[in-house]
């Protein structure tokens, strides 16, 4: 059976490598490594025109909405807080379209940090724009550019609660969080200060968001669960992997030795 193909959204930013300093579509390698270790194949999804989302998502088995810049407060009807970063509307529009297409297909989705926040806003929820003002401490983002451990407690009866029962340490780095919960979502985990640390959909077979960074633990149950969900598409709907096999079998007999994934 082909390994499931999982799309990861990316930054579009300036980067330096070797003698180059250029705009780049980039993502921390830990995302790729943890999904490969869990049995998935990975393709990066840099920002594109929203109308391209349907064609792109059609070739995939699951989506990861990755971490990154603050979601534009205009998407949930708020004015920007002084500590909110400048909007990256190209990324917001693209990931909004990718998420909408994945939900319409009941495709497995994992939202990480910013990705979870975008999922909540897409469902009609809102965000706390600067968490220290609400919780009175900086424990969710102790040092810029570094992950910090903190404890989360999962909610019994939820998917996250089954995967990660009880209280455990996770890798965190965020200054925003879910405020009002979007429609069709439930809370899957919180910290001791009440911050929502995981959400999941009650309307889809696997749509989960975590505020922490599961990619920093290579044996993460959350990542393995996403890959398992990507493999187990309901029998009434052909999996993306099956569609790719059909396209290979129907390809021109003159073309051998290569497989194209559209």
PAZATOR-921307 format. One line per 5 residues: their letters; for each residue x, y, z of N, C-alpha, C. Coordinates in Angstrom, 2 decimals, m for minus. Example, Ala and Ser with C-alpha at 12.3 -4.5 7.8 and 13.67 -1.06 7.14 Angstrom:
2
AS	13.19/m5.69/7.80/12.30/m4.50/7.80/13.20/m3.30/7.80; 12.85/m2.25/7.08/13.67/m1.06/7.14/12.90/0.03/7.87
***
This chain:
262
XXXXX	0.85/m1.19/0.00/0.00/0.00/0.00/0.88/1.25/0.00; 0.62/2.19/m0.91/1.43/3.43/m0.91/1.30/4.18/0.41; 2.37/4.80/0.81/2.31/5.63/2.01/1.43/6.85/1.74; 0.65/7.31/2.74/m0.21/8.47/2.51/0.60/9.73/2.25; 0.07/10.56/1.35/0.75/11.80/0.97/0.13/12.94/1.76
XXXXX	0.95/13.63/2.52/0.48/14.64/3.46/1.05/16.00/3.07; 0.16/16.98/2.89/0.57/18.32/2.51/0.80/19.19/3.73; 1.94/19.89/3.76/2.29/20.80/4.85/2.35/22.23/4.32; 1.60/23.12/4.92/1.68/24.53/4.52/3.01/25.12/4.98; 3.45/26.19/4.32/4.78/26.73/4.60/4.77/28.25/4.75
XXXXX	5.85/28.75/5.28/6.14/30.17/5.24/6.50/30.59/3.82; 6.41/31.87/3.54/7.00/32.46/2.34/7.74/33.69/2.84; 9.07/33.58/2.94/9.84/34.59/3.64/11.25/34.65/3.06; 12.03/35.61/3.53/13.43/35.67/3.16/14.22/34.63/3.96; 15.19/34.02/3.33/16.03/33.04/4.02/17.46/33.15/3.50
XXXXX	18.40/32.71/4.30/19.80/32.68/3.92/20.32/31.26/3.99; 21.04/30.82/2.95/21.71/29.54/2.94/22.89/29.65/1.98; 24.02/29.11/2.40/25.22/29.24/1.59/25.50/30.71/1.30; 25.64/31.03/0.01/25.88/32.42/m0.38/24.61/33.14/m0.82; 23.45/32.51/m0.57/22.19/33.06/m1.05/21.41/33.75/0.05
XXXXX	20.70/34.79/m0.33/19.78/35.53/0.54/18.60/35.92/m0.34; 17.56/35.07/m0.33/16.48/35.21/m1.30/15.13/34.88/m0.66; 14.03/35.30/m1.29/12.72/34.82/m0.85/12.67/33.30/m0.99; 12.04/32.64/m0.01/12.01/31.18/m0.02/10.71/30.68/0.60; 10.23/29.56/0.08/9.17/28.80/0.73/9.86/27.85/1.69
XXXXX	9.60/27.99/2.99/10.39/27.23/3.96/9.54/26.72/5.10; 10.09/25.73/5.79/9.43/25.11/6.92/10.49/24.40/7.75; 10.42/24.46/9.10/11.38/23.70/9.89/11.35/22.22/9.53; 12.53/21.63/9.42/12.65/20.25/8.96/12.01/19.25/9.91; 11.80/19.63/11.17/11.19/18.69/12.13/9.81/18.24/11.68
XXXXX	9.07/19.12/10.99/7.75/18.71/10.49/7.89/17.54/9.52; 8.82/17.67/8.60/9.02/16.63/7.59/9.51/15.34/8.25; 10.49/15.46/9.13/11.10/14.28/9.75/10.08/13.48/10.56; 9.24/14.17/11.33/8.32/13.44/12.20/7.25/12.73/11.39; 6.79/13.33/10.30/5.78/12.68/9.46/6.37/11.51/8.69
XXXXX	7.59/11.65/8.22/8.25/10.53/7.55/8.46/9.38/8.53; 8.86/9.70/9.76/9.07/8.66/10.77/7.78/7.95/11.13; 6.65/8.65/11.01/5.34/8.06/11.32/4.76/7.29/10.14; 5.47/7.27/9.00/5.01/6.49/7.86/4.34/7.27/6.76; 4.48/8.59/6.75/3.87/9.40/5.71/4.88/9.87/4.68
XXXXX	4.38/10.27/3.53/5.15/11.01/2.54/4.72/12.47/2.63; 5.65/13.37/2.34/5.40/14.79/2.59/5.56/15.60/1.32; 4.65/16.55/1.12/4.78/17.55/0.06/4.50/18.91/0.68; 5.31/19.91/0.32/5.15/21.25/0.87/4.17/22.06/0.03; 3.36/22.86/0.70/2.32/23.65/0.04/2.54/25.14/0.31
XXXXX	3.46/25.77/m0.41/3.67/27.21/m0.21/2.44/27.99/m0.65; 2.28/29.22/m0.16/1.12/30.03/m0.53/0.93/30.10/m2.04; m0.32/29.97/m2.46/m0.69/29.96/m3.86/m2.02/30.69/m3.97; m2.53/30.80/m5.18/m3.85/31.40/m5.39/m4.91/30.52/m4.73; m5.84/31.09/m3.98/m6.86/30.26/m3.32/m7.61/29.34/m4.25
XXXXX	m7.82/29.77/m5.51/m8.57/28.93/m6.44/m7.81/27.67/m6.83; m6.52/27.59/m6.51/m5.74/26.39/m6.79/m5.93/25.32/m5.72; m6.57/25.65/m4.61/m6.64/24.72/m3.48/m7.34/23.41/m3.84; m8.40/23.48/m4.63/m9.15/22.26/m4.95/m8.27/21.25/m5.67; m7.53/21.69/m6.68/m6.67/20.78/m7.43/m5.55/20.23/m6.55
XXXXX	m4.98/21.08/m5.70/m3.87/20.65/m4.85/m4.34/19.62/m3.83; m5.42/19.94/m3.13/m5.92/19.06/m2.08/m6.39/17.72/m2.65; m6.89/17.73/m3.88/m7.38/16.49/m4.50/m6.28/15.44/m4.63; m5.03/15.84/m4.65/m3.93/14.88/m4.78/m3.35/14.42/m3.48; m3.98/14.77/m2.34/m3.40/14.49/m1.03/m4.29/13.56/m0.22
XXXXX	m3.71/13.04/0.88/m4.45/12.19/1.82/m4.70/12.88/3.15; m3.97/13.93/3.46/m4.14/14.66/4.72/m3.43/16.00/4.60; m3.76/16.89/5.53/m3.21/18.25/5.55/m2.67/18.55/6.95; m1.52/19.22/7.00/m1.05/19.83/8.25/m0.96/21.34/8.03; m1.73/22.08/8.81/m1.63/23.54/8.84/m0.57/23.87/9.88
XXXXX	0.56/24.38/9.45/1.73/24.50/10.32/1.71/25.82/11.09; 2.74/25.98/11.90/2.87/27.17/12.74/3.37/28.35/11.92; 3.46/29.52/12.56/3.97/30.68/11.84/3.41/31.99/12.36; 3.21/32.91/11.44/2.82/34.27/11.77/1.41/34.34/12.36; 1.12/35.44/13.05/m0.21/35.65/13.62/m1.26/35.72/12.52
XXXXX	m2.42/35.12/12.79/m3.55/35.21/11.87/m4.07/36.65/11.87; m4.44/37.15/10.71/m4.94/38.51/10.56/m6.19/38.70/11.42; m6.18/39.63/12.40/m7.36/39.84/13.25/m8.61/40.24/12.46; m8.44/40.81/11.27/m9.61/41.17/10.46/m10.45/39.95/10.13; m9.86/38.76/10.12/m10.61/37.55/9.80/m11.60/37.19/10.89
XXXXX	m11.39/37.69/12.10/m12.37/37.44/13.16/m12.93/38.76/13.72; m12.88/39.80/12.88/m13.57/41.05/13.19/m12.96/41.87/14.30; m11.64/41.76/14.48/m10.96/42.48/15.56/m9.93/43.45/15.00; m9.64/44.48/15.78/m8.55/45.37/15.48/m7.24/44.77/15.99; m6.13/44.99/15.30/m4.87/44.39/15.75/m4.39/44.97/17.07
XXXXX	m3.94/44.09/17.95/m3.29/44.46/19.20/m1.89/44.96/18.88; m1.31/45.87/19.68/0.06/46.33/19.43/1.09/45.21/19.35; 0.83/44.09/20.04/1.79/42.97/20.02/1.50/41.95/18.92; 0.44/42.16/18.15/0.14/41.24/17.04/1.02/41.57/15.85; 1.59/40.55/15.25/2.48/40.74/14.11/1.72/41.23/12.88
XXXXX	2.45/41.80/11.93/1.80/42.28/10.70/1.13/41.13/9.96; m0.02/41.36/9.35/m0.72/40.27/8.67/0.05/39.76/7.47; m0.06/38.47/7.24/0.50/37.83/6.05/m0.71/37.29/5.28; m1.37/38.19/4.57/m2.68/37.86/3.99/m2.57/36.80/2.91; m1.46/36.76/2.18/m1.31/35.74/1.14/m1.36/34.35/1.75
XXXXX	m0.69/34.18/2.88/m0.72/32.88/3.55/m2.09/32.61/4.15; m2.69/33.60/4.78/m4.02/33.42/5.36/m5.03/32.98/4.30; m5.04/33.64/3.15/m6.01/33.30/2.10/m5.79/31.89/1.58; m4.53/31.52/1.38/m4.22/30.20/0.86/m4.61/29.11/1.84; m4.22/29.25/3.10/m4.50/28.21/4.07/m5.99/28.12/4.37
XXXXX	m6.68/29.25/4.32/m8.14/29.25/4.49/m8.78/28.39/3.40; m8.32/28.57/2.16/m8.88/27.81/1.04/m8.52/26.34/1.14; m7.28/26.03/1.52/m6.86/24.64/1.67/m7.69/23.95/2.76; m7.88/24.63/3.88/m8.67/24.06/4.97/m10.11/23.83/4.54; m10.71/24.81/3.86/m12.09/24.66/3.42/m12.25/23.46/2.49
XXXXX	m11.30/23.28/1.58/m11.36/22.15/0.65/m11.18/20.83/1.39; m10.26/20.77/2.34/m10.03/19.55/3.10/m11.27/19.18/3.92; m11.90/20.17/4.54/m13.10/19.90/5.33/m14.23/19.40/4.45; m14.37/19.99/3.27/m15.43/19.56/2.35/m15.25/18.10/1.94; m14.01/17.64/1.90/m13.70/16.25/1.52/m13.64/15.33/2.73
XXXXX	m13.83/15.86/3.94/m13.64/15.11/5.18/m12.26/14.47/5.22; m11.27/15.25/4.80/m9.88/14.80/4.79/m9.26/15.06/6.17; m8.42/14.17/6.68/m7.76/14.43/7.96/m6.94/15.71/7.94; m7.08/16.50/9.01/m6.37/17.78/9.15/m5.79/17.86/10.55; m4.53/18.27/10.62/m3.90/18.60/11.90/m3.45/20.04/11.84
XXXXX	m3.90/20.86/12.79/m3.45/22.24/12.91/m2.47/22.37/14.05; m1.33/23.00/13.79/m0.28/23.15/14.80/m0.10/24.64/15.09; m0.30/25.05/16.34/m0.08/26.42/16.80/m0.90/27.40/15.96; m0.30/28.16/15.07/m1.06/29.04/14.17/m2.14/28.25/13.42; m1.79/27.01/13.01/m2.76/26.20/12.28/m4.01/25.93/13.08
XXXXX	m3.88/25.66/14.37/m5.03/25.48/15.24/m5.83/26.77/15.34; m5.15/27.88/15.46/m5.84/29.17/15.57/m6.62/29.48/14.30; m6.03/29.19/13.14/m6.73/29.41/11.88/m7.97/28.52/11.79; m7.86/27.27/12.24/m9.01/26.37/12.26/m10.15/26.96/13.08; m9.82/27.52/14.23/m10.85/28.09/15.09/m11.50/29.31/14.45
XXXXX	m10.69/30.18/13.84/m11.23/31.37/13.18/m12.09/30.97/11.99; m11.64/29.97/11.23/m12.41/29.49/10.08/m13.80/29.01/10.51; m13.89/28.46/11.72/m15.17/27.97/12.24/m15.99/29.06/12.91; m15.52/30.31/12.85/m16.26/31.43/13.43/m15.83/31.84/14.81; m14.72/31.27/15.30/m14.21/31.63/16.62/m13.30/32.84/16.58
XXXXX	m12.82/33.23/17.75/m11.93/34.39/17.89/m10.67/33.99/18.65; m9.70/34.92/18.69/m8.43/34.66/19.34/m8.12/35.70/20.41; m7.39/35.27/21.42/m6.74/36.19/22.36/m5.46/36.65/21.66; m5.29/37.95/21.46/m4.17/38.41/20.65/m2.86/38.50/21.41; m2.91/38.65/22.72/m1.65/38.66/23.48/m1.92/38.00/24.82
XXXXX	m1.57/36.73/24.91/m1.93/35.88/26.03/m1.42/36.37/27.39; m0.21/36.93/27.50/0.25/37.37/28.82/m0.70/38.35/29.51; m1.40/39.16/28.74/m2.36/40.09/29.34/m3.56/39.38/29.95; m3.83/38.16/29.47/m4.97/37.40/29.98/m4.58/36.50/31.13; m3.44/35.81/31.02/m3.05/34.83/32.04/m2.07/35.38/33.06
XXXXX	m1.46/36.53/32.78/m0.58/37.18/33.74/0.83/36.64/33.81; 1.26/35.90/32.80/2.64/35.39/32.79/3.05/35.12/31.35; 4.35/34.80/31.17/4.90/34.54/29.84/5.27/33.07/29.66; 4.65/32.19/30.42/5.04/30.78/30.40/4.78/30.07/29.09; 3.91/30.64/28.25/3.63/30.00/26.95/4.68/30.37/25.89
XXXXX	5.49/31.36/26.20/6.50/31.82/25.24/7.63/32.47/26.03; 8.45/31.63/26.67/9.46/32.13/27.59/10.60/32.85/26.88; 11.07/32.29/25.76/12.23/32.84/25.08/11.98/32.83/23.58; 12.19/33.98/22.94/12.02/34.05/21.50/12.92/33.08/20.78; 12.34/32.35/19.80/13.14/31.43/19.02/13.46/30.11/19.70
XXXXX	12.83/29.82/20.85/13.08/28.58/21.56/11.77/28.00/22.08; 11.63/26.68/21.97/10.48/26.03/22.56/10.71/25.84/24.06; 9.63/25.95/24.82/9.70/25.74/26.26/8.70/24.65/26.65; 9.03/23.81/27.63/8.07/22.80/28.07/7.03/23.40/29.00; 5.80/23.00/28.85/4.79/23.27/29.86/3.76/22.16/29.86
XXXXX	2.97/22.08/30.91/2.05/20.97/31.10/0.69/21.28/30.50; 0.10/20.29/29.83/m1.28/20.38/29.37/m2.03/19.17/29.92; m3.32/19.37/30.16/m4.20/18.29/30.62/m5.29/18.10/29.59; m5.40/16.88/29.09/m6.38/16.61/28.05/m7.75/16.31/28.67; m8.77/16.41/27.83/m10.16/16.23/28.27/m10.59/14.81/27.95
XXXXX	m11.02/14.08/28.97/m11.50/12.71/28.76/m12.69/12.70/27.81; m12.74/11.68/26.95/m13.84/11.57/26.00/m13.58/12.22/24.67; m12.46/12.94/24.53/m12.09/13.55/23.26/m11.06/12.68/22.56; m10.83/12.95/21.28/m9.81/12.20/20.54/m8.43/12.45/21.14; m8.13/13.73/21.44/m6.84/14.05/22.06/m6.72/13.38/23.42
XXXXX	m7.82/13.34/24.17/m7.80/12.68/25.47/m7.48/11.21/25.37; m7.95/10.56/24.31/m7.64/9.14/24.11/m6.19/8.94/23.69; m5.66/9.87/22.89/m4.28/9.75/22.41/m3.27/10.08/23.50; m3.59/11.10/24.30/m2.66/11.61/25.31/m3.40/11.78/26.64; m3.77/10.70/27.29/m4.57/10.83/28.51/m3.81/11.50/29.65
XXXXX	m4.54/12.30/30.43/m3.96/12.90/31.62/m3.20/14.18/31.36; m2.14/14.38/32.13/m1.32/15.60/32.07/0.08/15.23/31.61; 0.63/16.05/30.72/1.98/15.79/30.22/2.64/17.08/29.78; 3.95/17.04/29.62/4.72/18.18/29.14/4.73/18.20/27.61; 4.59/19.38/27.05/4.65/19.55/25.60/5.55/20.74/25.29
XXXXX	5.93/20.86/24.02/6.79/21.96/23.58/5.91/23.13/23.14; 6.14/24.30/23.72/5.27/25.43/23.45/6.05/26.66/23.01; 5.40/27.49/22.19/5.96/28.77/21.78/4.84/29.56/21.11; 4.04/30.27/21.91/2.93/31.05/21.33/2.55/32.19/22.26; 2.11/33.29/21.67/1.64/34.42/22.48/0.16/34.70/22.24
XXXXX	m0.46/33.93/21.34/m1.89/34.04/21.10/m2.54/32.70/21.40; m3.87/32.69/21.52/m4.59/31.46/21.85/m6.05/31.61/21.46; m6.76/30.49/21.48/m8.19/30.50/21.21/m8.92/31.26/22.32; m9.86/32.10/21.91/m10.73/32.81/22.85/m12.11/32.16/22.78; m13.03/32.67/21.97/m14.31/32.00/21.79/m14.14/30.87/20.79
XXXXX	m14.78/29.75/21.09/m14.61/28.54/20.30/m15.53/28.60/19.07; m15.00/28.15/17.92/m15.77/28.12/16.69/m16.84/27.04/16.71; m17.81/27.16/15.80/m18.91/26.22/15.71/m18.41/24.82/15.34; m18.96/23.80/15.99/m18.61/22.43/15.69/m17.30/21.97/16.28; m16.69/22.77/17.14/m15.42/22.43/17.77/m15.62/22.21/19.27
XXXXX	m14.79/21.34/19.84/m14.77/21.14/21.29/m13.34/21.28/21.78; m13.20/21.59/23.06/m11.87/21.70/23.68/m11.34/20.32/23.98; m10.08/20.08/23.58/m9.44/18.79/23.84/m8.38/18.82/24.92; m7.88/20.02/25.26/m6.85/20.12/26.30/m6.75/21.57/26.76; m6.29/21.74/28.00/m6.05/23.06/28.58/m4.78/23.02/29.42
XXXXX	m4.25/24.21/29.70/m3.19/24.33/30.70/m3.83/24.71/32.04; m3.01/24.72/33.09/m3.53/25.04/34.42/m4.11/26.44/34.50; m3.62/27.36/33.65/m4.16/28.73/33.67/m5.44/28.87/32.84; m5.95/27.77/32.30/m7.20/27.79/31.56/m7.06/27.95/30.06; m5.85/28.19/29.56/m5.66/28.38/28.12/m6.04/27.11/27.36
XXXXX	m6.80/27.29/26.28/m7.17/26.16/25.43/m5.95/25.72/24.63; m5.58/24.45/24.77/m4.37/23.92/24.14/m4.64/22.90/23.04; m5.87/22.46/22.90/m6.23/21.57/21.80/m7.71/21.72/21.51; m8.06/21.60/20.23/m9.46/21.61/19.80/m9.65/20.49/18.79; m10.89/20.08/18.59/m11.18/19.08/17.57/m12.60/19.24/17.08
XXXXX	m12.83/18.80/15.86/m14.14/18.92/15.25/m15.05/17.78/15.66; m16.31/18.09/15.90/m17.32/17.06/16.15/m18.01/16.65/14.85; m17.64/17.28/13.74/m18.34/17.06/12.47/m17.51/16.29/11.44; m16.27/15.99/11.78/m15.37/15.35/10.82/m14.65/14.20/11.50; m14.14/13.26/10.69/m13.56/12.05/11.26/m12.21/12.29/11.91
XXXXX	m11.40/13.23/11.42/m10.15/13.59/12.09/m9.79/15.02/11.70; m10.20/15.98/12.53/m9.81/17.38/12.39/m9.42/17.85/13.79; m8.13/17.96/14.02/m7.57/18.20/15.35/m6.60/19.37/15.29; m6.66/20.23/16.29/m5.68/21.31/16.42/m5.01/21.25/17.77; m3.69/21.45/17.79/m2.95/21.52/19.05/m2.16/22.82/19.08
XXXXX	m2.17/23.47/20.22/m1.45/24.73/20.35/0.04/24.52/20.51; 0.41/23.32/20.94/1.83/23.01/21.11/2.42/22.47/19.80; 3.67/21.97/19.88/4.41/21.56/18.68/4.74/20.07/18.74; 3.83/19.21/18.24/4.09/17.77/18.30/5.25/17.34/17.42; 5.62/18.18/16.44/6.74/17.81/15.56/8.07/17.74/16.31
XXXXX	8.10/18.29/17.53/9.35/18.27/18.29/9.54/16.95/19.06; 8.54/16.05/19.00/8.66/14.72/19.61/8.42/13.71/18.51; 9.46/12.97/18.12/9.38/12.13/16.92/8.48/10.91/17.10; 8.13/10.55/18.33/7.20/9.45/18.53/5.81/9.97/18.91; 5.47/11.16/18.48/4.23/11.80/18.88/3.01/10.98/18.49
XXXXX	2.16/10.71/19.45/0.92/9.99/19.18/0.01/10.79/18.25; 0.06/12.11/18.34/m0.78/12.95/17.49/m0.39/12.80/16.03; 0.89/12.83/15.75/1.37/12.70/14.38/1.06/11.31/13.83; 1.28/10.27/14.63/0.97/8.91/14.19/m0.53/8.76/13.92; m1.36/9.40/14.74/m2.81/9.31/14.53/m3.22/9.98/13.23
XXXXX	m2.59/11.10/12.89/m2.89/11.75/11.61/m2.55/10.82/10.45; m1.37/10.21/10.48/m0.96/9.32/9.39/m1.90/8.12/9.31; m2.30/7.58/10.46/m3.25/6.46/10.45/m4.59/6.88/9.84; m5.06/8.07/10.19/m6.32/8.56/9.63/m6.20/8.78/8.12; m5.03/9.21/7.66/m4.82/9.41/6.23/m4.87/8.09/5.47
XXXXX	m4.49/7.00/6.14/m4.53/5.68/5.50/m5.95/5.11/5.44; m6.78/5.48/6.40/m8.07/4.80/6.58/m9.22/5.66/6.07; m9.20/5.98/4.79/m10.30/6.70/4.17/m11.52/5.78/4.11; m12.74/6.29/4.40/m13.94/5.43/4.32/m14.03/4.74/2.97; m14.54/3.50/2.97/m14.56/2.70/1.76/m15.41/3.30/0.65
XXXXX	m16.36/4.16/1.00/m17.23/4.76/m0.01/m16.53/5.87/m0.78; m15.38/6.33/m0.27/m14.65/7.40/m0.93/m13.24/6.90/m1.25; m12.84/6.82/m2.52/m11.49/6.34/m2.83/m10.44/7.22/m2.17; m9.40/6.60/m1.62/m8.34/7.39/m1.00/m7.53/8.09/m2.08; m6.83/9.16/m1.68/m5.98/9.85/m2.63/m4.89/8.91/m3.14
XXXXX	m4.40/8.01/m2.27/m3.38/7.05/m2.70/m3.95/6.14/m3.79; m5.20/5.68/m3.64/m5.82/4.84/m4.66/m5.97/5.59/m5.97; m6.37/6.89/m5.89/m6.50/7.68/m7.10/m5.17/7.79/m7.82; m4.07/7.93/m7.05/m2.76/8.03/m7.68/m2.39/6.73/m8.39; m2.74/5.57/m7.77/m2.44/4.30/m8.41/m3.20/4.16/m9.72
XXXXX	m4.46/4.61/m9.73/m5.26/4.54/m10.96/m4.63/5.39/m12.04; m4.15/6.61/m11.66/m3.55/7.48/m12.67/m2.28/6.86/m13.24; m1.50/6.16/m12.38/m0.29/5.52/m12.86/m0.64/4.41/m13.86; m1.65/3.58/m13.53/m2.00/2.47/m14.42/m2.53/2.97/m15.76; m3.18/4.16/m15.74/m3.76/4.68/m16.96/m2.79/5.55/m17.77
XXXXX	m1.57/5.72/m17.26/m0.63/6.59/m17.95/m0.18/5.93/m19.25; 0.41/6.74/m20.13/0.83/6.26/m21.44/1.83/5.13/m21.30; 1.68/4.05/m22.08/2.64/2.94/m21.98/4.04/3.33/m22.40; 4.16/4.48/m23.09/5.50/4.90/m23.50/6.28/5.53/m22.36; 5.55/5.91/m21.25/6.22/6.57/m20.12/6.46/5.53/m19.06
XXXXX	7.70/5.28/m18.75/8.05/4.29/m17.73/9.08/4.88/m16.80; 9.12/4.30/m15.58/10.18/4.66/m14.66/9.91/5.90/m13.84; 8.75/6.56/m14.01/8.46/7.76/m13.23/6.97/7.81/m12.98; 6.62/8.33/m11.82/5.23/8.52/m11.44/5.00/9.97/m11.13; 4.02/10.58/m11.74/3.68/11.97/m11.46/2.47/12.01/m10.57
XX	2.52/12.86/m9.55/1.39/13.08/m8.65/0.84/14.44/m8.94; m0.41/14.51/m9.35/m1.00/15.81/m9.68/m1.85/16.29/m8.52
***
